Amino acid sequence: MPTDRTRRVNEAVRHVLSDAINAEIKDPRVGFVTVTAVDISPDLRNARVYVSVLGDEEARSESLAGLSSAHGFLQRKVAAELRIKRTPSLTFEYDDSVDRSMRVGELLEEIGPLDPADEFELDA
C-alpha cells in the first residue's frame, strides 16, 4: 500500500506530465493523450505512467511511441519541477480502464432499464 509521501509524489508527477504532454510535446505522433495515473515504486526510482489515448489501436501505438521517444524531455521536466532526491525513470503504459467502462456501459444499454415491478427472489 502506498504511503502518503508516495501518493503525493504520484499526483505531483501526474500533474507535471499532464501539463508537459498537453502544452510542450510537439511530436505529431502524440495525439489526444490523458495521463490517468502514475505508480511510483517505493524507492522512487521507477514510475509507470498510465495514459489514455483517444482513437483506434494505431493512434494508441503511435502515441505511446511518441511518448517513449520524448522520455528524456519529460523526465527532465519532472526533475525541474519537483524537488525530489531521485527522478524516477518513466515507463508509459496504456490504461484500458476507459475502454472497459465503455464496454460495461454498452452491456447495460443492451440489458435496458429494469422494471421496478420485477421482484428478485433470493434463495436463503
C-alpha positions in Angstrom: 0.0 0.0 0.0 1.5 3.4 -1.0 2.5 5.8 1.8 1.2 9.3 1.9 4.5 10.6 0.5 4.3 8.2 -2.4 0.7 9.2 -3.2 1.8 12.9 -3.1 4.7 12.2 -5.5 2.4 10.2 -7.8 0.0 13.0 -8.0 2.7 15.7 -8.5 4.4 13.7 -11.3 1.0 13.1 -12.9 0.3 16.8 -12.9 3.7 17.8 -14.3 3.5 15.2 -17.1 -0.1 16.2 -18.0 0.9 19.8 -18.4 4.0 18.9 -20.3 2.4 16.5 -22.7 -0.5 18.8 -23.5 1.5 22.0 -23.8 5.0 21.2 -24.9 5.2 17.9 -26.8 5.3 18.8 -30.5 5.6 15.2 -31.8 2.8 14.6 -34.4 2.5 11.0 -33.3 1.3 12.1 -29.9 -2.5 12.6 -30.3 -5.0 13.4 -27.6 -3.4 11.8 -24.5 -4.6 12.0 -20.9 -2.4 10.9 -18.0 -4.8 8.9 -15.9 -2.4 7.7 -13.1 1.2 7.4 -12.1 2.5 4.5 -10.0 6.0 5.1 -8.5 8.0 2.4 -6.9 8.6 2.8 -3.1 12.3 3.7 -3.8 11.2 6.4 -6.3 13.4 5.0 -9.0 10.8 3.8 -11.4 7.4 5.2 -12.4 4.7 3.7 -14.6 2.7 6.4 -16.3 -0.7 5.2 -17.3 -2.2 7.1 -20.3 -5.5 7.0 -22.1 -5.4 7.8 -25.8 -8.4 8.9 -27.9 -8.5 6.9 -31.1 -8.0 3.4 -32.5 -5.3 0.9 -31.9 -3.0 2.6 -34.4 -3.3 6.0 -32.8 -2.7 4.4 -29.4 0.6 2.7 -30.5 1.7 5.9 -32.3 1.1 8.0 -29.2 2.9 5.5 -27.0 5.8 5.5 -29.4 5.9 9.3 -29.3 5.8 9.4 -25.6 8.6 6.9 -25.3 10.8 9.0 -27.6 10.0 12.1 -25.5 11.0 10.1 -22.4 14.2 12.2 -21.7 12.5 15.5 -22.2 9.6 14.5 -19.9 12.0 13.1 -17.2 13.9 16.4 -17.2 10.7 18.3 -16.9 9.8 16.2 -13.8 13.3 16.8 -12.4 13.0 20.5 -12.9 9.5 20.9 -11.4 9.8 18.6 -8.4 12.4 18.8 -5.7 13.0 15.1 -5.0 16.3 13.3 -4.5 15.8 10.9 -7.4 13.9 11.5 -10.6 12.1 8.3 -11.5 12.6 6.6 -14.8 9.4 6.9 -16.7 7.6 4.0 -18.5 4.4 4.7 -20.4 1.6 2.2 -20.5 -1.9 2.3 -22.0 -4.7 2.4 -19.4 -7.6 0.3 -20.7 -9.9 1.2 -17.8 -11.7 3.7 -20.1 -12.3 1.0 -22.7 -13.6 -1.4 -20.0 -16.0 1.2 -18.6 -17.4 1.9 -22.1 -17.9 -1.8 -22.6 -19.8 -2.1 -19.3 -22.0 0.9 -20.4 -22.7 -0.8 -23.7 -23.7 -4.0 -21.9 -26.0 -2.1 -19.6 -27.7 -0.4 -22.5 -28.3 -3.8 -24.1 -30.0 -5.0 -21.0 -32.2 -2.0 -20.9 -33.9 -0.3 -18.0 -35.1 -2.5 -15.2 -38.8 -2.6 -14.4 -39.4 -1.7 -10.8 -42.3 -4.1 -10.7 -39.9 -7.0 -11.2 -39.1 -8.7 -8.0 -35.9 -10.5 -7.2 -36.0 -13.6 -5.1 -33.0 -14.5 -3.1 -32.5 -18.2 -2.1 -32.0 -18.5 1.6 
